Amino acid sequence: MSDSRPVTVVAGAAIFDDRGWLLSARRTLPLHVAGKWEFPGGKVEEGETDLQGLHREIMEELGVEITVGEQVGADWQLGPNFVLRLWKAQIISGEPQPLEDHDILQWLEPGHWFDVDWLPADLPIVQVLVDQLRMQ
């Protein structure tokens, strides 16, 4: 029997500053992932495009506006009915704060992107970003 529930899209941002440092965010909820680090973002709501959801989530979670660049990969599987779509981004307005779902934000310099305890689903994405940086 196949699962016929629709796939929920989670829109995320790999936010870089002008030095090439990557922003990571430490989760507070749900409890089974509390203390793990992730790319900020969240579920795209009914009636939103992926990018509208991404902009809304980043404003709610961090209190900043971003400009969005290229998508990183295609759909990253998060579970049976969840996929992550991730874009490179930069902050254009505001100073990021852990407003919702996170307690700490940390900028990671190139070469140190694996210094935090990423969620398992985000680890291959971090590796892709590292590989892209090496190829530049």
Buried (B, 14 or more C-beta within 10 A) or exposed (E): EEEEEEEEBBBBBBBBEEEEBBBBBBBBEEEEBEEBBBBBBBEBEEEBEBBEBBBBBBBEBBBBEBEBEEEBEEBBEBEEEBBBBBBBBBBEEEEBEBEBBBEEBBBBEBEEBEEBEBBEBBEEBBEBBBEEBEEE
